[in-house]
Structure formats: C-alpha cells, structure tokens
Amino acid sequence: MPPLIGVSACRKQPGELPVHTVSEKYITCVTDAAGGMPLLIPALAERLDLPALAERLDGLLLTGSPSNVEPHNYGRPDLDPGDACDSGRDATTLPLIRAAIAAGVPVLAICRGIQELNVALGGSLHQHIQNMPDKLDHRMRRDVDFDAKYRPAHPIDITEGGVLHKLLGTRRVLVNSLHAQGIDRLAEGLTVEAVAPDGIVEAVSVTGAKAFTLGVQWHPEWPVPYNAVSQALFEAFGAACRARVAARFGTLSAA
Ligand SMILES: N[C@@H](CCC(=O)NCCCC(=O)O)C(=O)O
C-alpha cells in the first residue's frame, strides 16, 4: 500500500470563484520519486479538521508558490503592494505543519514550504533578499525559458554531521533558486542544515523530530530527470512515509 502523502494546494481566484491549485511537478515527484499516493489538500483552513487530517497522512509535501506567507503571521508589517499573498493557504498549512510534526508525520517542505515551516514554528522571514546589502539575488530569472529558471544558481554549504549531510554524503552542492523571501529569525526547534554563500538559510530540519522533516529553499522537484540530490531527498522522504505506513498498519502493508 503506497503511503498517502498530502500535497498543499494554493487558493486563487482567476475568475468568479476561487480555485485550489497544485503545479503537476509537485504531484509527480510524489508518485514518481517518493513512491507515494498524492492527496491534494485544499486551502480551506478551519473548514478542515487539520489535526485529524494530519493523523491520517503518511507524509506531507509543502509546495512552492509565487505567493508569500503574510507577515502578520510573524508580527511584521503587511506585504508590499504587488507582492502576492494567499491567506487561505497560510491558514491551512501553518496549523497543518504543527499538527503533522506533533503526529510524527514525515514532512518535506519546498521553497514557500520551508518558509511556512519556519513561520509555523515561530520564526520570521526577510521580504526582499535582493534589496539587502551583501545578499545575492535569489529570485527566479525572468529573462530565460522555463527550464533555465531551474538551472543551478549557487552552491550551498551543508552543515557537517547534520541530517542533510548524512543524507547526501557531501558538504557542498549546487542548487537552483526561485525566491525573494527567506528565513530571517530561525524558529526555535529548527536546525540549519545548509546555507547559501551570503548566509541565507537554504535547508532546515526539525531538531529531534519523530520522523523525517526537512525544508529546502530550492526546487528539487524540477527539472526532471532528477539529479542525485533531488533523488536522494525524495527517496528518503518516501522511505520515511513507508515507515509510517508500516508502523500504523503493519510491515506487510508497507510493501
Ligand atoms: N513566494 C516565496 C516563495 C517562492 C516559491 O515558492 N517559488 C516557487 C515558484 C514556482 C513554483 O510555484 O514552483 C518567495 O518569493 O520567497
């Protein structure tokens, strides 16, 4: 029985009524690389029983999105005009992350997802890294084609002896970069697993988590075919999700 892996959706209103959307690349990394059964989670917030949902998940994938976590969630002034937000998604993922961690559900958080992980546990975000002195411009390039947007953009230095180092077996890899925000105050209970050359946090883990819980600021879900780093991330996430199935339903069920 493949693990049931929740995939966070965004809430948008392109027309008369709201829609809940997930880019297919986040769905296929669950099916093709993690070996899971994706369950798209609508951004319906308190209309969902999020603790009950978390208990029934074998894993949770927090997707990237051009929208930003609203700063009132971490006590900062509102977003600049023109900076996209998604309050429905914030009100869904932030409590769902806390419930999933408490329930021992494996979590893989990508881009917006690592930012949500940090905010959910009490941290804060930089708004526009590119405007900060001595920082790289981490934004998605708009002057290139789609695949070029996901090409390696900078190296990351991986914390020696950490979760990511043990997973990858190396201290330095190249990653892509499609974000303007980034971790400012690191939440208590998170461990930095990697940083960019300018010190921006690029990966975190939940300190002492019951299960695999990793957030990455880059995008391992694209391009396909996955590189060795992406493959290792998804395989480790999938294995943790299968371990939860085995613990919940018995070993044979995880086959
Ligand atoms: N808006 C945040 C997060 C950026 C992010 O998740 N980018 C991914 C966009 C492409 C996709 O949806 O996969 C920020 O700017 O930091």
The ligand as an SDF file (V2000), in Angstrom:
LIG
                    3D

 16 15  0  0  0  0  0  0  0  0999 V2000
    6.9950   33.4820   -2.7250 N   0  0  0  0  0  0  0  0  0  0  0  0
    8.0940   32.9740   -1.9430 C   0  0  0  0  0  0  0  0  0  0  0  0
    8.3300   31.5100   -2.2470 C   0  0  0  0  0  0  0  0  0  0  0  0
    8.8540   31.3170   -3.6300 C   0  0  0  0  0  0  0  0  0  0  0  0
    8.4990   29.9980   -4.2740 C   0  0  0  0  0  0  0  0  0  0  0  0
    7.9720   29.0620   -3.6810 O   0  0  0  0  0  0  0  0  0  0  0  0
    8.7730   29.9820   -5.5700 N   0  0  0  0  0  0  0  0  0  0  0  0
    8.3460   28.8990   -6.4200 C   0  0  0  0  0  0  0  0  0  0  0  0
    7.6450   29.4550   -7.6430 C   0  0  0  0  0  0  0  0  0  0  0  0
    7.4640   28.4010   -8.6970 C   0  0  0  0  0  0  0  0  0  0  0  0
    6.5720   27.2860   -8.1970 C   0  0  0  0  0  0  0  0  0  0  0  0
    5.4180   27.5690   -7.8320 O   0  0  0  0  0  0  0  0  0  0  0  0
    7.0250   26.1410   -8.1200 O   0  0  0  0  0  0  0  0  0  0  0  0
    9.3580   33.7750   -2.2060 C   0  0  0  0  0  0  0  0  0  0  0  0
    9.3790   34.5170   -3.1890 O   0  0  0  0  0  0  0  0  0  0  0  0
   10.3120   33.6310   -1.4380 O   0  0  0  0  0  0  0  0  0  0  0  0
  1  2  1  0
  2  3  1  0
  2 14  1  0
  3  4  1  0
  4  5  1  0
  5  6  2  0
  5  7  1  0
  7  8  1  0
  8  9  1  0
  9 10  1  0
 10 11  1  0
 11 12  2  0
 11 13  1  0
 14 15  2  0
 14 16  1  0
M  END
$$$$
